[in-house]
Amino acid sequence: MTLISTQTPTAELQALDSAHHMHPFTQGAGLAEKGARVITRAEGVWLTDSEGHRILDAMAGLWCVNIGYGHDSLAEVAAQQMKELPYYNTFFQTTHVPVIQLANKLAEIAPGDLNHVFFANSGSEANDTNLRMVRAYWHAKGEPDRQVVISRKNAYHGSTMAGMSLGGMAGMHSQGGIIQGIHHINQPNYWLEGGDMTPEEFGLARARELEDAILEIGPEKVAAFIGEPVQGAGGVIVAPDTYWPEVQRIIDKYGILFISDEVICGFGRTGNWFGFEYYGTKPDIITTAKGLSSGYIPIAASIVSDKVASVIDTVEFNHGYTYSGHPVAAAVALENLRIMEDMNLVDYVKNDIAPYLAEQWHALGDHPMVGDTKIVGMMASLALTPNKDTRAVFKSPAGTIGYMTRECCFGNDLIMRHVGDRMVVSPPLVITRDEVDELIKRARKSLDEAYEKIKAAGLFEAA
Ligand SMILES: *Cc1c(COP(=O)(O)O)cnc(C)c1O
């Protein structure tokens, strides 16, 4: 066995990585040829790789490192908890202090009657819990036919069987199919799908697809609707203003449950504790993960309303994970929330750094390749286009231009992702104004370089 350490040369680490490590959402053979980037350290919004590059992480890892890297107190809390009580389960009428503290804290932060918490280890698992919970709810209420959950195309709700099925990613569905009883309606993506409508008309039309679906399936068979306030992995798709009020009206009219997937939008990302507060909707269950621990440790939580919990509590809900409410993870999440409150991070996002980023983000709209610019709080996207006036898509297969642009960002030590031909950022919430300036400077430079390459390759052409 080779001794592997941070001192091992990068090329060797890359070879060892591709020999034995299967990466998520990656074509392994392609990566083996290229070699993965090896990240060794991080501080604030900055990553360091094995070659000593300092990289601005405008994605907060995978949308999760809300408080930024390098908060030692989370490590200290974890070490302390591991020494005191590294593990105990919460299945058989037992509990422990960190899980009590965290459940109480989440009930306090979550508005309205969202007062009950079921823990999981990832957003995917929490959505598995939610799917089972809404079906169990209607079963316990004496309406066992209410099984169907309505979701949206291009939604992301995770990668487990239920998470993937609830999600609306065609590339995931095509690898093995989805589980029964999940129905997908169209997404509120005006830029790509708005046609000749105004954004307002389009928002209403897409919301009314929910009503059409309910009527087609039969209201007595629909359990719930699930949606992200802003679609994250789908490309930071921000619905027109008319969309969410109409969705809420339809949910209320038919009395179905509403699951707001807050895995990205939760914990300050939109300038509120939760994304649904930004839109004023009234979910019955919210899915949280990512920002709950700022990614320092895996933990997720379904935060459940009095309405749902009071019914679920009347039955034995045969569901749970060995590590539901893991004491170390709960302690770390609590410390993360303490830091967020201590730094007034939600307020900082809402009143300071998000408006600052928004101004500069929208200014990128003058770039010849940038059409749509969208931003809600600290999640933002740019649509790349060969013709802004017609909202044209490129002739090259979707994602070609986005990928080329992302590679230019990497070259400039900026982590900005692409989703198809949309560029997205979701930086740590603690990012400073100077760092936002740097982000924008590198983004513009990367867009310029990509634009030149794309033109030179004859790819700046509409479909
Ligand atoms: C990331 C994500 C998930 C899945 O969370 P995992 O922790 O990766 O399982 C679910 N929903 C949304 C909105 C997400 O962004």
PDBQT file of the ligand as one rigid body, heavy atoms in Angstrom, charges set to zero:
ROOT
HETATM    1  C1  LIG A 501     -28.480  19.103  -2.569  1.00  0.00    +0.000 C 
HETATM    2  C2  LIG A 501     -29.954  19.060  -2.575  1.00  0.00    +0.000 A 
HETATM    3  C3  LIG A 501     -30.661  17.936  -2.139  1.00  0.00    +0.000 A 
HETATM    4  C4  LIG A 501     -29.968  16.656  -1.776  1.00  0.00    +0.000 C 
HETATM    5  O1  LIG A 501     -29.161  16.791  -0.662  1.00  0.00    +0.000 OA
HETATM    6  P1  LIG A 501     -27.982  15.704  -0.430  1.00  0.00    +0.000 P 
HETATM    7  O2  LIG A 501     -27.452  16.106   0.899  1.00  0.00    +0.000 OA
HETATM    8  O3  LIG A 501     -27.023  15.861  -1.549  1.00  0.00    +0.000 OA
HETATM    9  O4  LIG A 501     -28.622  14.383  -0.422  1.00  0.00    +0.000 OA
HETATM   10  C5  LIG A 501     -32.028  17.990  -2.075  1.00  0.00    +0.000 A 
HETATM   11  N1  LIG A 501     -32.682  19.088  -2.427  1.00  0.00    +0.000 NA
HETATM   12  C6  LIG A 501     -32.057  20.198  -2.875  1.00  0.00    +0.000 A 
HETATM   13  C7  LIG A 501     -32.851  21.408  -3.213  1.00  0.00    +0.000 C 
HETATM   14  C8  LIG A 501     -30.666  20.198  -2.978  1.00  0.00    +0.000 A 
HETATM   15  O5  LIG A 501     -30.044  21.271  -3.446  1.00  0.00    +0.000 OA
ENDROOT
TORSDOF 0
